[in-house]
Amino acid sequence: MLTTLVVGVCTAYWLWTRSNSYGVSLTASIPNAVKFGIAGKIDIDRDGRNDLAQLIKLIEANGGQVSYIKHEDGTALGKLTPKTSFLIIDSMADNRISSNTSLKEAAGNGIVVMELPQLLKHTGRQNAKGAGTRF
């Protein structure tokens, strides 16, 4: 048990330090939390800027956990596993998605691919403002 705790803390610290170079973080494992992956550029308010950190906060505020992030440049944090429930992408029509491999991994692990507008609708948000429901 102590070994598992130490490994978990070390992994969480590595993810935190690695992800902070991008200004976002992955949280340590939360039992029974719905796990999400995020791939590609995320633009919640359609202002042309990446809103990844905002999306992570929205997911966590609604009781979810982000366990995988694949940035536009192809760098990835975490892994897509069968424990991941959803892979969030901005839009299927977006040709800039650097996540084609993420989409294949999601299909191979039984992960539901969800476009950002669907997630925002589920949380009661149509844009960057407003409150939502828990996952």
MARPADREN-912081 format. One record per residue: residue in one letter; x, y, z of N, C-alpha, C, CB in turn; residue number from 1. Coordinates in nm, 4 decimals, padded with zeros to 6 digits. Glycine has a CB too. Example, Ala and Ser with C-alpha at 12.3 -4.5 7.8 and 13.67 -1.06 7.14 Angstrom:
# MARPADREN-912081
- a	01.3190	-00.5690	00.7800	01.2300	-00.4500	00.7800	01.3200	-00.3300	00.7800	01.1308	-00.4473	00.9046	1
- s	01.2850	-00.2250	00.7080	01.3670	-00.1060	00.7140	01.2900	00.0030	00.7870	01.4084	-00.0598	00.5725	2
//
This chain:
# MARPADREN-912081
- m	00.0829	-00.1185	00.0000	00.0000	00.0000	00.0000	00.0879	00.1257	00.0000	-00.0947	-00.0006	00.1215	1
- l	00.1909	00.1269	00.0842	00.2790	00.2425	00.0898	00.3519	00.2611	-00.0430	00.3799	00.2276	00.2045	2
- t	00.3940	00.1504	-00.1046	00.4613	00.1585	-00.2350	00.3688	00.2200	-00.3386	00.5078	00.0190	-00.2817	3
- t	00.2424	00.1766	-00.3390	00.1441	00.2315	-00.4332	00.1256	00.3811	-00.4101	00.0087	00.1584	-00.4193	4
- l	00.1185	00.4215	-00.2852	00.1020	00.5626	-00.2525	00.2222	00.6434	-00.2996	00.0818	00.5807	-00.1018	5
- v	00.3424	00.5938	-00.2744	00.4640	00.6647	-00.3157	00.4703	00.6756	-00.4672	00.5896	00.5932	-00.2624	6
- v	00.4428	00.5659	-00.5375	00.4434	00.5687	-00.6842	00.3384	00.6657	-00.7341	00.4184	00.4279	-00.7425	7
- g	00.2191	00.6637	-00.6742	00.1120	00.7555	-00.7148	00.1515	00.9005	-00.6953	-00.0149	00.7265	-00.6367	8
- v	00.2123	00.9317	-00.5819	00.2558	01.0691	-00.5537	00.3648	01.1103	-00.6514	00.3064	01.0822	-00.4080	9
- c	00.4615	01.0217	-00.6761	00.5704	01.0538	-00.7700	00.5156	01.0755	-00.9105	00.6762	00.9411	-00.7715	10
- t	00.4219	00.9917	-00.9527	00.3614	01.0069	-01.0849	00.2849	01.1388	-01.0934	00.2675	00.8883	-01.1156	11
- a	00.2068	01.1691	-00.9905	00.1308	01.2942	-00.9901	00.2253	01.4137	-00.9948	00.0402	01.3026	-00.8655	12
- y	00.3376	01.4075	-00.9196	00.4335	01.5172	-00.9197	00.4962	01.5331	-01.0581	00.5427	01.4936	-00.8137	13
- w	00.5332	01.4192	-01.1220	00.5906	01.4261	-01.2560	00.4911	01.4877	-01.3526	00.6327	01.2866	-01.3044	14
- l	00.3659	01.4445	-01.3475	00.2643	01.5007	-01.4368	00.2448	01.6487	-01.4094	00.1312	01.4262	-01.4211	15
- w	00.2458	01.6859	-01.2809	00.2258	01.8268	-01.2460	00.3399	01.9115	-01.2998	00.2143	01.8441	-01.0936	16
- t	00.4643	01.8683	-01.2800	00.5771	01.9486	-01.3263	00.5813	01.9521	-01.4780	00.7089	01.8938	-01.2708	17
- r	00.5524	01.8403	-01.5432	00.5531	01.8349	-01.6900	00.4424	01.9231	-01.7462	00.5362	01.6894	-01.7398	18
- s	00.3238	01.9153	-01.6857	00.2111	01.9888	-01.7402	00.2195	02.1372	-01.7104	00.0827	01.9334	-01.6861	19
- n	00.2867	02.1763	-01.6022	00.2959	02.3179	-01.5712	00.3743	02.3952	-01.6757	00.3588	02.3367	-01.4364	20
- s	00.4572	02.3276	-01.7537	00.5272	02.3975	-01.8604	00.4281	02.4438	-01.9667	00.6352	02.3072	-01.9228	21
- y	00.3088	02.3854	-01.9670	00.2022	02.4271	-02.0592	00.0959	02.5101	-01.9886	00.1373	02.3049	-02.1241	22
- g	00.1101	02.5291	-01.8594	00.0138	02.6083	-01.7846	-00.1110	02.5309	-01.7458	-00.0252	02.7277	-01.8642	23
- v	-00.1083	02.3971	-01.7531	-00.2223	02.3152	-01.7132	-00.1723	02.2030	-01.6240	-00.2978	02.2585	-01.8371	24
- s	-00.2643	02.1327	-01.5606	-00.2220	02.0238	-01.4741	-00.3146	01.9043	-01.4863	-00.2160	02.0703	-01.3301	25
- l	-00.2605	01.7878	-01.4593	-00.3398	01.6666	-01.4448	-00.3462	01.6392	-01.2958	-00.2784	01.5443	-01.5252	26
- t	-00.4623	01.5978	-01.2481	-00.4765	01.5734	-01.1059	-00.4410	01.4292	-01.0738	-00.6185	01.6055	-01.0595	27
- a	-00.4059	01.4046	-00.9483	-00.3828	01.2676	-00.9033	-00.5143	01.1910	-00.9141	-00.3274	01.2643	-00.7565	28
- s	-00.5076	01.0607	-00.9165	-00.6256	00.9772	-00.9361	-00.7317	01.0027	-00.8296	-00.5863	00.8306	-00.9357	29
- i	-00.8541	01.0209	-00.8746	-00.9674	01.0419	-00.7861	-01.0576	00.9199	-00.8024	-01.0440	01.1771	-00.8187	30
- p	-01.0754	00.8404	-00.6966	-01.1590	00.7210	-00.7094	-01.2998	00.7554	-00.7580	-01.1668	00.6479	-00.5756	31
- n	-01.3510	00.6758	-00.8497	-01.4877	00.6861	-00.9021	-01.5159	00.8128	-00.9821	-01.5841	00.6785	-00.7894	32
- a	-01.4152	00.8943	-01.0096	-01.4380	01.0137	-01.0917	-01.4470	00.9723	-01.2383	-01.3244	01.1190	-01.0708	33
- v	-01.5326	01.0410	-01.3135	-01.5387	01.0184	-01.4576	-01.4111	01.0759	-01.5158	-01.6670	01.0836	-01.5227	34
- k	-01.3400	00.9954	-01.5932	-01.2100	01.0368	-01.6467	-01.2243	01.0853	-01.7906	-01.1090	00.9206	-01.6395	35
- f	-01.1553	01.1957	-01.8197	-01.1601	01.2594	-01.9497	-01.0221	01.2694	-02.0108	-01.2224	01.3964	-01.9389	36
- g	-01.0167	01.2601	-02.1422	-00.8994	01.2946	-02.2191	-00.9353	01.4169	-02.3021	-00.8515	01.1754	-02.3086	37
- i	-00.8375	01.4977	-02.3354	-00.8588	01.6169	-02.4175	-00.7553	01.6139	-02.5287	-00.8481	01.7495	-02.3327	38
- a	-00.7993	01.6382	-02.6526	-00.7057	01.6343	-02.7649	-00.7235	01.7565	-02.8545	-00.7249	01.5056	-02.8465	39
- g	-00.6104	01.8145	-02.8959	-00.6121	01.9264	-02.9896	-00.6390	02.0595	-02.9225	-00.7150	01.9026	-03.0952	40
- k	-00.6527	02.1621	-03.0040	-00.6809	02.2962	-02.9534	-00.8247	02.3027	-02.9042	-00.6556	02.4033	-03.0625	41
- i	-00.8437	02.3652	-02.7905	-00.9759	02.3832	-02.7319	-01.0035	02.5331	-02.7255	-00.9856	02.3168	-02.5894	42
- d	-01.1111	02.5765	-02.7907	-01.1474	02.7191	-02.7924	-01.2928	02.7323	-02.7483	-01.1261	02.7823	-02.9351	43
- i	-01.3143	02.7462	-02.6192	-01.4496	02.7506	-02.5634	-01.5267	02.8720	-02.6124	-01.4441	02.7510	-02.4115	44
- d	-01.4653	02.9892	-02.6076	-01.5373	03.1127	-02.6391	-01.5138	03.1634	-02.7812	-01.4980	03.2193	-02.5419	45
- r	-01.4481	03.0832	-02.8640	-01.4257	03.1129	-03.0062	-01.3558	03.2472	-03.0294	-01.5581	03.1121	-03.0798	46
- d	-01.2559	03.2725	-02.9420	-01.1778	03.3951	-02.9589	-01.0424	03.3680	-03.0240	-01.1574	03.4630	-02.8242	47
- g	-01.0195	03.2421	-03.0650	-00.8954	03.2057	-03.1301	-00.7835	03.1643	-03.0357	-00.8498	03.3181	-03.2120	48
- r	-00.8057	03.1786	-02.9049	-00.7039	03.1395	-02.8071	-00.7383	03.0045	-02.7464	-00.6907	03.2459	-02.6964	49
- n	-00.6340	02.9299	-02.7099	-00.6537	02.7978	-02.6521	-00.7071	02.8099	-02.5094	-00.5222	02.7180	-02.6539	50
- d	-00.8196	02.7449	-02.4819	-00.8844	02.7496	-02.3511	-00.8705	02.6171	-02.2759	-01.0318	02.7849	-02.3671	51
- l	-00.7587	02.5480	-02.2956	-00.7382	02.4178	-02.2330	-00.7483	02.4258	-02.0813	-00.6031	02.3613	-02.2728	52
- a	-00.6794	02.5211	-02.0212	-00.6818	02.5335	-01.8750	-00.8237	02.5578	-01.8248	-00.5893	02.6475	-01.8289	53
- q	-00.9000	02.6366	-01.8979	-01.0384	02.6659	-01.8611	-01.1235	02.5390	-01.8678	-01.0970	02.7748	-01.9534	54
- l	-01.1016	02.4564	-01.9713	-01.1773	02.3320	-01.9854	-01.1434	02.2356	-01.8726	-01.1489	02.2665	-02.1215	55
- i	-01.0170	02.2265	-01.8362	-00.9776	02.1387	-01.7254	-01.0471	02.1830	-01.5971	-00.8233	02.1391	-01.7065	56
- k	-01.0488	02.3124	-01.5708	-01.1168	02.3636	-01.4511	-01.2660	02.3312	-01.4547	-01.0962	02.5158	-01.4385	57
- l	-01.3283	02.3428	-01.5719	-01.4709	02.3117	-01.5861	-01.4970	02.1641	-01.5561	-01.5202	02.3467	-01.7283	58
- i	-01.4145	02.0759	-01.6112	-01.4318	01.9319	-01.5876	-01.4144	01.9007	-01.4394	-01.3308	01.8497	-01.6721	59
- e	-01.3093	01.9538	-01.3784	-01.2836	01.9266	-01.2372	-01.3908	01.9878	-01.1467	-01.1464	01.9799	-01.1980	60
- a	-01.4413	02.1057	-01.1816	-01.5462	02.1700	-01.1020	-01.6755	02.0896	-01.1046	-01.5721	02.3116	-01.1531	61
- n	-01.6919	02.0064	-01.2067	-01.8122	01.9245	-01.2187	-01.7885	01.7798	-01.1759	-01.8629	01.9279	-01.3614	62
- g	-01.6770	01.7567	-01.1054	-01.6516	01.6258	-01.0469	-01.5763	01.5291	-01.1365	-01.7790	01.5648	-01.0084	63
- g	-01.5319	01.5724	-01.2538	-01.4563	01.4861	-01.3431	-01.3070	01.4972	-01.3180	-01.4873	01.5199	-01.4873	64
- q	-01.2319	01.4138	-01.3890	-01.0858	01.4156	-01.3765	-01.0257	01.4057	-01.5151	-01.0345	01.2997	-01.2855	65
- v	-00.9273	01.4906	-01.5435	-00.8562	01.4860	-01.6711	-00.7348	01.3954	-01.6520	-00.8136	01.6306	-01.7195	66
- s	-00.7306	01.2866	-01.7310	-00.6212	01.1904	-01.7172	-00.5332	01.1845	-01.8418	-00.6770	01.0526	-01.6875	67
- y	-00.5686	01.2624	-01.9456	-00.4916	01.2607	-02.0705	-00.5102	01.3938	-02.1416	-00.5353	01.1423	-02.1627	68
- i	-00.3991	01.4499	-02.1891	-00.4033	01.5725	-02.2695	-00.3091	01.5534	-02.3871	-00.3636	01.6995	-02.1848	69
- k	-00.3598	01.5779	-02.5077	-00.2724	01.5789	-02.6248	-00.2815	01.7178	-02.6858	-00.3123	01.4672	-02.7292	70
- h	-00.1687	01.7892	-02.6812	-00.1633	01.9260	-02.7304	-00.1591	01.9292	-02.8824	-00.0422	01.9985	-02.6730	71
- e	-00.1838	02.0461	-02.9380	-00.1799	02.0652	-03.0840	-00.0466	02.0244	-03.1442	-00.2084	02.2102	-03.1187	72
- d	00.0611	02.0460	-03.0703	00.1938	02.0143	-03.1234	00.2261	01.8653	-03.1157	00.2993	02.0927	-03.0484	73
- g	00.1333	01.7848	-03.0651	00.1519	01.6404	-03.0602	00.2046	01.5873	-02.9285	00.2433	01.6000	-03.1673	74
- t	00.2477	01.6752	-02.8375	00.2958	01.6276	-02.7080	00.1766	01.5802	-02.6253	00.3746	01.7393	-02.6327	75
- a	00.1982	01.4731	-02.5515	00.0891	01.4149	-02.4733	00.1290	01.4011	-02.3276	00.0487	01.2785	-02.5299	76
- l	00.0316	01.4190	-02.2400	00.0467	01.3976	-02.0965	-00.0542	01.2913	-02.0562	00.0260	01.5310	-02.0147	77
- g	-00.0116	01.1916	-01.9844	-00.1015	01.0861	-01.9420	-00.1251	00.9854	-02.0527	-00.2327	01.1443	-01.8965	78
- k	-00.2254	00.8995	-02.0321	-00.2578	00.7946	-02.1284	-00.4079	00.7795	-02.1419	-00.1949	00.6614	-02.0868	79
- l	-00.4508	00.7371	-02.2606	-00.5890	00.6946	-02.2793	-00.5946	00.5471	-02.2414	-00.6392	00.7191	-02.4277	80
- t	-00.6816	00.5135	-02.1495	-00.6968	00.3747	-02.1051	-00.8450	00.3402	-02.1043	-00.6337	00.3528	-01.9635	81
- p	-00.8784	00.2143	-02.0880	-01.0200	00.1777	-02.0773	-01.0918	00.2464	-01.9611	-01.0326	00.0284	-02.0621	82
- k	-01.0171	00.2984	-01.8627	-01.0792	00.3722	-01.7518	-01.1201	00.5134	-01.7930	-00.9834	00.3792	-01.6330	83
- t	-01.0683	00.5619	-01.9070	-01.1063	00.6940	-01.9580	-01.2444	00.6808	-02.0216	-01.0003	00.7492	-02.0618	84
- s	-01.3381	00.7654	-01.9826	-01.4744	00.7568	-02.0346	-01.4941	00.8371	-02.1623	-01.5720	00.8039	-01.9303	85
- f	-01.4349	00.9573	-02.1688	-01.4581	01.0470	-02.2814	-01.3286	01.1091	-02.3313	-01.5559	01.1562	-02.2423	86
- l	-01.3184	01.1277	-02.4621	-01.2118	01.2059	-02.5239	-01.2778	01.3295	-02.5808	-01.1341	01.1243	-02.6353	87
- i	-01.2395	01.4461	-02.5306	-01.2995	01.5724	-02.5739	-01.2129	01.6327	-02.6833	-01.3152	01.6716	-02.4546	88
- i	-01.2772	01.6671	-02.7949	-01.2109	01.7399	-02.9033	-01.2947	01.8626	-02.9331	-01.1928	01.6506	-03.0317	89
- d	-01.2339	01.9643	-02.9917	-01.3089	02.0867	-03.0204	-01.4155	02.0600	-03.1251	-01.2148	02.1985	-03.0677	90
- s	-01.3761	01.9953	-03.2349	-01.4710	01.9693	-03.3421	-01.4171	01.8607	-03.4333	-01.5001	02.0974	-03.4221	91
- m	-01.5032	01.7687	-03.4763	-01.4633	01.6648	-03.5713	-01.4248	01.7267	-03.7054	-01.5768	01.5625	-03.5905	92
- a	-01.4835	01.8415	-03.7364	-01.4589	01.9062	-03.8652	-01.3262	01.9815	-03.8681	-01.5722	02.0014	-03.8975	93
- d	-01.2632	01.9968	-03.7517	-01.1385	02.0709	-03.7424	-01.0239	01.9879	-03.7986	-01.1099	02.1109	-03.5968	94
- n	-00.9715	02.0267	-03.9139	-00.8639	01.9518	-03.9786	-00.7311	01.9668	-03.9073	-00.8491	01.9961	-04.1213	95
- r	-00.7205	02.0589	-03.8131	-00.5949	02.0820	-03.7429	-00.5750	01.9869	-03.6260	-00.5890	02.2240	-03.6940	96
- i	-00.6712	01.9007	-03.5999	-00.6595	01.8122	-03.4843	-00.5344	01.7276	-03.4979	-00.7843	01.7224	-03.4702	97
- s	-00.4472	01.7406	-03.4006	-00.3238	01.6623	-03.4015	-00.3470	01.5311	-03.3278	-00.2067	01.7416	-03.3370	98
- s	-00.4725	01.4897	-03.3247	-00.5084	01.3785	-03.2378	-00.5620	01.2580	-03.3132	-00.6096	01.4233	-03.1382	99
- n	-00.5284	01.2444	-03.4423	-00.5780	01.1281	-03.5143	-00.5406	00.9993	-03.4429	-00.5238	01.1266	-03.6563	100
- t	-00.4195	00.9933	-03.3891	-00.3815	00.8738	-03.3135	-00.4638	00.8643	-03.1859	-00.2307	00.8757	-03.2802	101
- s	-00.4992	00.9780	-03.1267	-00.5832	00.9768	-03.0073	-00.7214	00.9222	-03.0404	-00.5945	01.1180	-02.9474	102
- l	-00.7747	00.9585	-03.1564	-00.9056	00.9076	-03.1960	-00.9015	00.7566	-03.2158	-00.9532	00.9763	-03.3241	103
- k	-00.7938	00.7071	-03.2738	-00.7780	00.5621	-03.2924	-00.7630	00.4917	-03.1580	-00.6561	00.5317	-03.3818	104
- e	-00.6835	00.5517	-03.0691	-00.6667	00.4943	-02.9350	-00.7996	00.4915	-02.8608	-00.5627	00.5744	-02.8543	105
- a	-00.8767	00.5991	-02.8741	-01.0064	00.6066	-02.8076	-01.0974	00.4943	-02.8566	-01.0724	00.7439	-02.8323	106
- a	-01.1031	00.4748	-02.9875	-01.1873	00.3695	-03.0440	-01.1418	00.2326	-02.9939	-01.1839	00.3742	-03.1982	107
- g	-01.0105	00.2123	-02.9869	-00.9565	00.0853	-02.9411	-00.9812	00.0563	-02.7938	-00.8112	00.0819	-02.9672	108
- n	-01.0044	00.1613	-02.7147	-01.0271	00.1448	-02.5710	-01.1739	00.1626	-02.5314	-00.9419	00.2435	-02.4944	109
- g	-01.2626	00.1764	-02.6299	-01.4047	00.1927	-02.5999	-01.4387	00.3282	-02.5399	-01.4490	00.0849	-02.5062	110
- i	-01.3595	00.4296	-02.5715	-01.3801	00.5649	-02.5180	-01.4711	00.6430	-02.6112	-01.2447	00.6392	-02.4996	111
- v	-01.5676	00.7120	-02.5554	-01.6604	00.7937	-02.6336	-01.5912	00.9242	-02.6714	-01.7921	00.8215	-02.5540	112
- v	-01.5905	00.9568	-02.8012	-01.5356	01.0837	-02.8470	-01.6489	01.1859	-02.8444	-01.4724	01.0712	-02.9910	113
- m	-01.6264	01.2953	-02.7744	-01.7287	01.3982	-02.7579	-01.6741	01.5320	-02.8042	-01.7757	01.4067	-02.6110	114
- e	-01.7515	01.6011	-02.8863	-01.7117	01.7351	-02.9286	-01.7386	01.8340	-02.8162	-01.7866	01.7773	-03.0574	115
- l	-01.6588	01.9394	-02.8108	-01.6677	02.0399	-02.7061	-01.8095	02.0952	-02.6870	-01.5736	02.1526	-02.7370	116
- p	-01.8829	02.1310	-02.7948	-02.0179	02.1834	-02.7731	-02.1097	02.0866	-02.6974	-02.0803	02.2176	-02.9058	117
- q	-02.0928	01.9561	-02.7193	-02.1730	01.8573	-02.6461	-02.1414	01.8622	-02.4973	-02.1479	01.7155	-02.7009	118
- l	-02.0126	01.8704	-02.4639	-01.9730	01.8768	-02.3235	-02.0263	02.0041	-02.2591	-01.8201	01.8701	-02.3100	119
- l	-02.0126	02.1162	-02.3275	-02.0619	02.2429	-02.2733	-02.2127	02.2371	-02.2505	-02.0270	02.3590	-02.3677	120
- k	-02.2844	02.1756	-02.3430	-02.4298	02.1612	-02.3283	-02.4618	02.0741	-02.2069	-02.4924	02.1002	-02.4566	121
- h	-02.3859	01.9661	-02.1898	-02.4083	01.8770	-02.0758	-02.3856	01.9481	-01.9431	-02.3170	01.7556	-02.0853	122
- t	-02.2904	02.0389	-01.9390	-02.2615	02.1110	-01.8149	-02.3468	02.2369	-01.7997	-02.1142	02.1480	-01.8096	123
- g	-02.4350	02.2614	-01.8960	-02.5218	02.3781	-01.8870	-02.4558	02.5059	-01.9329	-02.5690	02.3951	-01.7476	124
- r	-02.3458	02.4948	-02.0055	-02.2724	02.6119	-02.0522	-02.2747	02.6154	-02.2037	-02.1269	02.6110	-01.9999	125
- q	-02.2997	02.7301	-02.2575	-02.2946	02.7468	-02.4018	-02.1655	02.8158	-02.4431	-02.4155	02.8265	-02.4509	126
- n	-02.0996	02.8765	-02.3457	-01.9717	02.9440	-02.3708	-01.8902	02.9402	-02.2425	-01.9930	03.0921	-02.4196	127
- a	-01.8006	03.0325	-02.2257	-01.7104	03.0301	-02.1099	-01.7770	03.0721	-01.9790	-01.5929	03.1197	-02.1361	128
- k	-01.9016	03.1192	-01.9833	-01.9672	03.1671	-01.8616	-02.0790	03.0719	-01.8214	-02.0228	03.3096	-01.8820	129
- g	-02.1146	03.0749	-01.6939	-02.2281	02.9967	-01.6477	-02.1879	02.8804	-01.5608	-02.3060	02.9468	-01.7638	130
- a	-02.2878	02.8194	-01.5005	-02.2648	02.7065	-01.4114	-02.3149	02.5799	-01.4764	-02.3333	02.7282	-01.2758	131
- g	-02.2760	02.4684	-01.4218	-02.3157	02.3421	-01.4823	-02.3544	02.2390	-01.3793	-02.2052	02.2887	-01.5676	132
- t	-02.3714	02.1173	-01.4264	-02.4068	02.0069	-01.3397	-02.2864	01.9153	-01.3234	-02.5277	01.9295	-01.3956	133
- r	-02.2880	01.8369	-01.2177	-02.1771	01.7446	-01.1932	-02.1878	01.6247	-01.2853	-02.1751	01.6991	-01.0462	134
- f	-02.0730	01.5652	-01.3185	-02.0695	01.4465	-01.4029	-02.1109	01.3250	-01.3249	-01.9314	01.4260	-01.4619	135
//
